[in-house]
C-alpha cells in the first residue's frame, strides 16, 4: 500500500492517541465488534490501561473515518465487526515505534492516603485493610494467569510479570506503612 490516506497523508503524519492505537492493536487479532474490542480491552488491558466501552466505540468511528478500520455488515443486534486495514496496520506500526513516555500513576489508594488526615482513623484503617486484601487477591490472580500463559503468549506473560512485581511492591509498601504508623 502506498501509505496515502485519501488526503490525510502518510501514516507518519497521523497522531494516534494511545486508546486508538490500543484498539488497532487489539484488532490485529482479527475482526471484532465494538463490544468484543471493549471486552478484550477490559480483560487484557484493564489493569494497566483504562479503556471504556464508550471510548472504544468513539475510536472505532474515528478510525473508520480515517480508513484505518473497516466495518463489516451488521450482524445480530445490529453489531458490526470491525477489521484493521493495511493503513491501520501501517499507522499502528508507526505508533508502536514511538517512545512511550513517562508512566502515569492514577491510584485512588494513594489519593486517599494523601488526603488521609481528613479521615477518622477507623475509616482510614478500614480502607487500608480493604485495599491490602484487594492487592493480595490481585497478586494471587496475576500469578495464576501467568502460570497459564507463560509459554503461549510471551508478551502477555511479560506484562503479567510486571503486574506481579507491582503488586509485590504495593504489598511491601503496605508493610512499610504499617511499621511507620505503629505508635512508639
SULQUI-V251021 format. One line per field, one symbol per residue. ss: DSSP state (2 for helix, 1 for strand, 0 for the rest). Layout:
ss: ???
//
This chain:
ss: 0000000000222000022222222220000112222222222200000000222222222222200011111102220111110222222222220000000000022222220222002222222222222222222222222222200002222222222222222222222222220000
//
